Amino acid sequence: MTKLTKISSALVISFTTYIAGASSAEAISLNLSWNANGDVNPADNYSLTGTVTGADTVSDGFIRSIDGEITDFTLNFFKNGTPLASYNFATISGDGQYNFNYEIAGNRILQDGAYSTPNGFSIGDSQTSGYWLDSLNGAGLSYTGNNGLEAASGGTLTATPVPFEPNASIGIFTLGAMWGVNQWRRNLLKK
């Protein structure tokens, strides 16, 4: 067996186990970003950054809060770069004040429906107090904050997947597979 064949075999096995380890039911982490100018004062810039982690446990190609597929998130609201509020999964998940729908294949957060629908979006403290960002039936996003004293509309909430990091079991499986190929090769050479 030539050196090139050995290297090729190892690469094929490694790639195959890498792909096998990246199933759709595994956790996906997303970095979130949104910004828009203020409605009252257009010079004000409102923004949201954060992360969301979830898994497509029902295997429908989406990660949805209604299916209980969101496992963690953190959100930070800003006005002109100054922090306004921060929320996390433990703070919001129990009060029903969020609706999150992410399409895996299209790499997009669904936000063209009403805030409470499967193709809509909403997240924050509440619509009347705290800070709230939601979709307006295809008319963009709406932000309300500081008990209604602050408002912004427009912009698109974007999601950027955090790169996949192989876990330890993939590495162990790859090493085992390479050992098996090596043993098979040795047996062939003995014959």
N, C-alpha and C positions, 0 to 999 in steps of 0.2 A: 504494500500500500504506500503510495507516494505521500510526501509531506503535504502537497496541495490537497489530496483527497482527505487527509486527516483534518486539515484546517477547515475544509469545506463541510465535512461532517459535523465538526464542532459548532460551526456557525449556523448550520441548518437547525441543529438541536437547540442551540441557545435561542435563536429567533422564534422557533416554534413554542418553546416554553414561555418566552416573554409574552407572545401574543395570547397564549392560553391563560396566562395570569392576569390579563387585562380584560376580564369579562365585564359585561354591562352592569351586573349586580354589585360590583365593587364600588366603593365610595368615589365620588367625583367632587373635587373642590373647585370652586369658581371665585375669581376676584370680580367684584362688582364695581361699577362706576356710573355716575349720572351727574349732570350739571345743567343748570338753566339760569337765566336772568330773572330777577324779581319782577312781579307784576306791578307792585306799588312803586318801586324804585328800580328801573331797569339796570342801574349801575351796580346793584347788589347781585352777587353771584352765589347761588345756592348749589350745594353738591352733596353727594352721598358716596361713600366708599365702604367696602366691606368684603366679607367672604361668606360663602354658603357651601355647606357640605351635605351631600345626599347620595342616595343610590336608587337606581331603577329596580326596585324590589318586585314590582308587578310586571316587569319586562314588556312595557308598552312603548319604550323609546322616549319616555319623559320622566323627569323628576318633579313630583308634585307634592305640595304640602298637604293637600286634601287626602292623599294616599298614605300620609305619614312617612314620606320618603326623605324629608329633610331631617338631618341628624344634628346639625349645628349651624349657627350663623352669628356673625357680628356685623353691626352696622354703625356707621358714624355719619352724622349730619353736620354740615359746615355752612357758614355764611361768611363770604369773603375770606375763606381760609381759617376762620376762627371756629373751633368746635362748638356745636350747639347741644348735641345729645349723642349718646351711644346706647345701643340696645344689643342684647344677645339672646340666644335661643331660650335660655331659662327665663328671661324677663317677659318675652312676648308669646312664646309657643303655647302657653296654657290659656291665654285669653282670647284666642281666635282672631287676633288682630293682624293676621298676615295671610296672604294668598300668593303662592309662588309656584310658577309652572315653567320648567326649563325643557326645551326640546333638544335632546342630545345630538341627533344627526345634523340639525340646522345650527347648532351652537347659538341658540337665542332664547331669551326670556320672553315668554308670551305676554304681550301687553297691549293687545288691540281690542280687548273686550272690557266689560264692566269689571270693577275692582273685585267682585266676588265670584266671577265665573271662571271656568277652566282655561280660558284664554286671556284672563285678566291678571292684574297684579296689584297687590297692596301690601304695605309693610310700614310699621311704625307703632306709635303708642296708641293713638286713637284719632278719630277725625275731628274731635273738638278740643282736645288738649294734647300737649306734647308735640310731636313731629310726625308727619304722615305723608307718604308718597303713594299714589295709586294711579291706575289707568282710567281713562275717561272714554270708554266705548270707541276706541279707534281715534280719538282726538288728541292723543299724546298723553303725557303724564302730568299730574297735578300735585303740587307740594303745598302743604299747609303746616304752619308752625307757630309756636309761641301763642297758643290759644287763638289762632286765627288772625293774628296781627301781621304775620308774614305769609307771603304766597308767591309761588312761581309756577310757571307752566311751560311745558315743552321738554325737549331733550329726549333721549332714549337711554334706558337702563341697559348697559352692556355687561356681558359676562365673558371673562377670559379664563379658560380652563387652566388650572395649575398643572404643570407637567406631571405625567405619571411617574411614580417612583416605584420600581420593583421592590417587592417585599422579600424577606429572608427565605421564605419557602421556595420562591422561584429560583433563587441561587442554589439552594440545596438540591432541588430537583434537577437543575442543569448539571451540577457536578455529578450527581448519581447517573444521569443519562450518559454523560461523557465517559464515566467509568465503565458503564455497561457496553458502550460502543468499543472501548478499548479492550475489554474482555472478549467480545465477539471477534474483534480483529485478531487477537492473539490466538484464539481457537482456530481461526481460518488459516493462520500461518503455520500452525502445528500439523495440519493435514497435508 
